[in-house]
Structure formats: C-alpha cells, structure tokens
Amino acid sequence: MEEISSLMHGFAVALTPMNIGLMMIGILLGVLIGVLPGLGGANGVAILLPLTFAMGSTPAGQVSAIILLSCIYWGALFGGAITSILFNIPGEPWSVATTFDGYPMSQKGKAGEALTAAFTSSFVGAFIAVLMITFLAPMVARFALRFGPPEFFSVYLLTFCSFVGMTKSPPFKTLAAMMLGFALAAVGLDTVTGQLRLTFGFTELLKGFDFLIAVIGLFGIGEILLTIEEGLNFKGTEGKMRMKVVLETWKELPKYWKTSLRSSAIGCWMGITPGGATPASFMGYGVAKKLSPNGANFGKGEIEGVVAPETAAHAAGTAALLPMLTLGIPGSPTAAVLLGGLLIWGLQPGPLLFEEKKDFVWGLIASMYLGNVVGLIVVLTTVPLFAAILRVPFSIIAPVILVICAIGAFTVHQSMFDVWLMIIFGIIGYVFKKLDYPMAPMVLAIVLGDRAEDAFRQSMLASQGSLAVFFSNGLVGSITALALLMLFWAPLSATIARLRR
Amino acid sequence: MSEHDKESGGAADDTPAASYRTIDAVTAVVIFAIGAVVAWDSYRIGAKWGSDGPEAGYFPFYIGLILCISSIVNFINALREKSFAEGGESFVSKSSLRMVFSVMIPTIIYVAAIGGVGPVPGVGIYVASVIFIAVFMLWLGKYGWGKTLGVSIGVPVFFFLMFEIWFKVPLPKGPLEAMLGLD
C-alpha cells in the first residue's frame, strides 16, 4: 500500500514540537473564532492568513503554515457546537442543526453529555473523512493528471452548476450571486491580452478584487450586522465538563454507529461536491430523524439528534479539502481561503501537487489525523473557558471583532482601500443574507473566476471557438452533461415528480 | 435619525422600515445595472473572436449577460411577493435598522479615522481603535470610565505587540506613534 508509506512519511514531516504547538494554538484560535459571532471559519482563516506570508517561504514553513490554518478550521468546526448547545445560538451556520436537540439537552441539565456527544461525533466524522482523503485523493490526483483545459473547465462548470441545483436559495439568486463573483474576478489587468477590464480609470482596481477582502466583509461584517439586529444577549447554561460524564457518554455513543456512518457518508459526499458543511448537517439530521427508532423524540433533547448533524458537518468540512488539493477546486468557502493561502505561498494546488510536493500534501493529511485528536482533547478540556468568554457583553465583543476585521483586511495588501472595500462587502453581505442570495458561490467564483476563464479560453483556442470541445470525448462529455443535469436539477426533478403523479 | 425616531426610541419598535419586496426588487435592479455595465464595458474592449483567439471581453461579456437575465427573473419574482398592504414580510424593522446604523456609522467613522479622508491625515489604527472601543462601551454598553479605559487601551496595545513586534506586520500609524518613536 503506497498510501500507507506516504502517510507514515507525512507523520514524520508533521510531527515536530513546533507543529504540535501550532496545532494547539490553531485549535484554540479556531474554537474562539467558532464561538464568537461574526468570526467564522472562512473569515477567521482569511484574517490570519497574512500572518503566514513570511512562514510560507520555506517548504518546512509551508507545512507549518497549512497546519496552523487547517487547525483553525478544525477548531471552528468544533467551536460552533459550544454556543449551539449552551446558548441556543449557532456560532457557525453548520451548527444550526445542533441546536435542535443540543439546547433541549442542556436545558435538562445534560449539557455535558450533549457537548461530549457533539465533540466526539465531530471527531468521528472528521476521522472518516480523512481516511477517505488518504486513499481517494491520490487516485483522484492521478486520474486528474490526464485532464486538459476542456476537462478542467467542465469540472469548474460542474462545481458551479451544482450550486444552482443543490443550494436551497432560489436558483436565479444563486446564479446572480455567482455571476457577480465572476464579474468581480474579471476586474483588473487581463493577463492574456494585457488589457484593462472594468477598471473605469480607478488605479486601485488595477490588481482586481482580492477574495480575502470579500470573505472578511461578507462573512464578518455582514454577520455582525445581522447579530446586532437580532439584539443579542447571551443567556445560557453553565458549561461544566466532568470526566465521569465524558466517559459515560462515550460508553453510550457506540449504540449510534449506524447514524454516525450514515452521517459520515452524507458529509463526505456533500463536502466533495460543493454542498458544504451546512446543508450536510441538515441532511444528516433529517435522514437520522427519518430512519432512527428514536426519530419521534428528535427535537426534545435526543442525543442521537446531536450526533447526526455534528458528524455530517465535520465530515463535510474535512472532505471539502479533497477537491481543493487534487483539482484546485475548493468545496467550501473556508477551503477556498486555504487554497488562496497555498497560492500565496507559491504552491499550485491540483494533481501535480501530489507528484511534486509530496512532503506538503502528506504532511497536511497526517496533520489532519493529529489535529483532530488534539482538537478533541483541547475542546473537551477548555469548554468552561469558552463558555466564560461568551458571557463578555456584546458591546465589548462587537467593536473588538470589527477592529480585528479591519486589521485583517488591511494586512492582506497593506492597503486602506481594502478596508473600505471590506465595509462595502459587509453591507452587501447583510442585504444578501436577508434576501437569500447565497454567499458561498459568490466567494468561490471570485477565487476561481480567473482559472475558470483561462481554462475556457484555452479550450476555445484549441477548438477554434467551437463549444463542441466540451463534448469532444467521453470524459469531458460526461462531466459537462452531469453539470447541465445539476444546473437544471430543480425543474427536472419537479417535472419527474409531476409525471409520476 | 429624524426627530420622530428619537421620540419613539428605547422601546422595541417593530414597525417595518422597508418591506422585503421593495428591497428584493431594488437589489435585482441594482444587480441588473451592474450586469449591464459589465456587458457594456466588455463589449467596448472587444467581446468577439479576435485574430489570436477570444478577445479580453469575451468571457465577461457573457457573465454580464447572465447577470442581467437572472436579475430580470429575480425582479419579476420580487414583484410577485406580497406587498405590505397584503401582509407581506418586513425586510427590517425600524428599531433593528436603528441598531444596525448605530454600529455601521461609528464603524465608517472609525475606518475614516484610521487612514484619513482626502487631505485630512488619519490617526492610525491603534488610536482609532481605542476611541472606537471606548465609544461602544460608554454609549451602547453604559460602562464606567475605569473599565472602559482598561479594555479600550488594553486591546489595541495587545494588537500592537502581536502585529508590530511579534509578527512584524506593520499597521497604519499616526502622529501619536511618531511622537512616541514607535514608528
């Protein structure tokens, strides 16, 4: 088994005292980000990304940098559950489904059980997803080595069409948000022809829009505005963790292995296709409610109702890194930010990464195993600390988070113009969120816009402008067909349902 | 804020500031305009097939076009929603909007204070952050001066140590830092 030896090599790369230390810092920062309103996985990693610019100049530093950033992401995935269970306030969108049974449990005085179940399920979901990445990613990468521009464009098409077909937002709103992202990506100097596009004479726009600014504005400022509007005041139960409760809950959890496996499968699938952690958690919850013998008790404080969404969310969050590493196509906004980090450090994500940067890839995969073990231990021991942070009133937390966002936006390019852009994106984020325009496809379009366009242009050049190139062989043809199927999924499935009746 | 708003302030005011339908429709119109601008500018620089392949505006032109088409659909869908008189949803209530503005306006002033506007020089991010956090705590949080000063000075000092000294990432500084020789 080649993968096993590669993985062992990866452990050797990742297991340095410095990297373990970075894991702890990353997880703690991540949980903090996950707990605080307005800071989430995507914008938290985006804000901290500039701090790793210097780190990423050496190969060993690149591994350390990705370990730090990916652990922030794992931490954020863990942290969302704390607020959901103790305060009935989802710290992250993917932990909304955790409130359904998590909060009733804590009201009954079973907060310790609910938290243990949530963290352990998160760990299980992530672990299964990492196992999948370990064995599937090298295969996907090897397969993708044969891809040419038309194949890559068809995969981009599939990614974006899946958004239209799979998100719950109205399809034309998804389309509009996505196209807005592509339009923003096109702004600036066109690298092929050297022409200026959509700059309208503003020199600040020459280098185009940076998606990190968009992420900080849309998810950070926008989220703060929404939170304020809801008039947030934290009223929650105590977050105490006793070792006895943890052990007793662990004894009970294996009973729900079926739910865990189901949710992991849902999560892995939703993570690879760009469904993301949030729909995965709802789907995991919904499926468990339908199939579990305790389904009728869901919503009243059933431990299985915590296990199902948490496993799925964490599996999806982890699985989102598979297409990011192997194809250069992130499965979630946070994976997109990590991809941005790779590009900044001079790494080209895609199939060649597995050939040329073995240390980096396997170091990262090994760190996913380690990071989640470290994460589980850290969160189980630090819950009371984070529950205490949540009692800090909003009139202190809000300005501090806004200051952090401003610093984060400034440090990307050392530019005040970016801070103003962040504010504008914040207002857009607030309005879009309320009107149900999805932000994930917009962010992904800003990140992938240039690459998708390059792939499109190269395909068009090769075919002399004929769109038939996207059906020119079996592989590209079936991906394109699948993309079109996803695009028209909603009307198609409605028609099928009508015909059946 | 108008005089009327001030009078009714304090108690929760659930009267809507705008209907969902209006904002939905206006947003669709704005996105249509953006799409039209994108398509027009792409057409200007060439959206056809040039001598050496697709021109610079080829791809964005179609992006602009799809933006326009999808926002027309969104606009029509918005108009189909119930208006206020028919019991439609509210986009934001007046009291919520006031809360949002009470955060948004200080934030905009804060960003302006960091880098300055036009000929007016900024005070740098650290001084601006001290004032920003203090205003929030005094005005929205109703804290005493002692606590306010502790937090509002402590947090920026922590960020100063972290960014300028630990990570060596320079942030915008103003006359105070220059005077103290921290530049």
Chai-1 contact restraints between the chains, C-beta under 6 A:
chainA,res_idxA,chainB,res_idxB,connection_type,confidence,min_distance_angstrom,max_distance_angstrom,comment,restraint_id
A,L51,B,F167,contact,1.0,0.0,6.0,A-B,restraint_1
A,F172,B,S70,contact,1.0,0.0,6.0,A-B,restraint_2
A,F172,B,V73,contact,1.0,0.0,6.0,A-B,restraint_3
A,F172,B,N74,contact,1.0,0.0,6.0,A-B,restraint_4
A,K173,B,N74,contact,1.0,0.0,6.0,A-B,restraint_5
A,L175,B,S70,contact,1.0,0.0,6.0,A-B,restraint_6
A,A176,B,I31,contact,1.0,0.0,6.0,A-B,restraint_7
A,A176,B,S70,contact,1.0,0.0,6.0,A-B,restraint_8
A,A176,B,S71,contact,1.0,0.0,6.0,A-B,restraint_9
A,M179,B,I63,contact,1.0,0.0,6.0,A-B,restraint_10
A,M179,B,I66,contact,1.0,0.0,6.0,A-B,restraint_11
A,M179,B,L67,contact,1.0,0.0,6.0,A-B,restraint_12
A,F182,B,I63,contact,1.0,0.0,6.0,A-B,restraint_13
A,A183,B,V38,contact,1.0,0.0,6.0,A-B,restraint_14
A,A183,B,I63,contact,1.0,0.0,6.0,A-B,restraint_15
A,A186,B,P60,contact,1.0,0.0,6.0,A-B,restraint_16
A,D190,B,A56,contact,1.0,0.0,6.0,A-B,restraint_17
A,T193,B,A56,contact,1.0,0.0,6.0,A-B,restraint_18
A,Q195,B,I45,contact,1.0,0.0,6.0,A-B,restraint_19
A,Q195,B,A56,contact,1.0,0.0,6.0,A-B,restraint_20
A,R197,B,A56,contact,1.0,0.0,6.0,A-B,restraint_21
A,L198,B,D41,contact,1.0,0.0,6.0,A-B,restraint_22
A,L225,B,V100,contact,1.0,0.0,6.0,A-B,restraint_23
A,I228,B,M99,contact,1.0,0.0,6.0,A-B,restraint_24
A,I228,B,V103,contact,1.0,0.0,6.0,A-B,restraint_25
A,E229,B,S96,contact,1.0,0.0,6.0,A-B,restraint_26
A,E229,B,M99,contact,1.0,0.0,6.0,A-B,restraint_27
A,E229,B,V100,contact,1.0,0.0,6.0,A-B,restraint_28
A,P393,B,G141,contact,1.0,0.0,6.0,A-B,restraint_29
A,S395,B,F136,contact,1.0,0.0,6.0,A-B,restraint_30
A,S395,B,M137,contact,1.0,0.0,6.0,A-B,restraint_31
A,S395,B,L140,contact,1.0,0.0,6.0,A-B,restraint_32
A,S395,B,G141,contact,1.0,0.0,6.0,A-B,restraint_33
A,I396,B,V151,contact,1.0,0.0,6.0,A-B,restraint_34
A,P399,B,F132,contact,1.0,0.0,6.0,A-B,restraint_35
A,P399,B,I133,contact,1.0,0.0,6.0,A-B,restraint_36
A,P399,B,F136,contact,1.0,0.0,6.0,A-B,restraint_37
A,V400,B,V155,contact,1.0,0.0,6.0,A-B,restraint_38
A,L402,B,T107,contact,1.0,0.0,6.0,A-B,restraint_39
A,V403,B,S129,contact,1.0,0.0,6.0,A-B,restraint_40
A,T411,B,V169,contact,1.0,0.0,6.0,A-B,restraint_41
A,M416,B,G115,contact,1.0,0.0,6.0,A-B,restraint_42
A,V419,B,V111,contact,1.0,0.0,6.0,A-B,restraint_43
A,L435,B,D24,contact,1.0,0.0,6.0,A-B,restraint_44
A,L435,B,T27,contact,1.0,0.0,6.0,A-B,restraint_45
A,E453,B,F59,contact,1.0,0.0,6.0,A-B,restraint_46
A,R457,B,P54,contact,1.0,0.0,6.0,A-B,restraint_47
A,M460,B,P54,contact,1.0,0.0,6.0,A-B,restraint_48
A,L461,B,G53,contact,1.0,0.0,6.0,A-B,restraint_49
A,G465,B,W49,contact,1.0,0.0,6.0,A-B,restraint_50
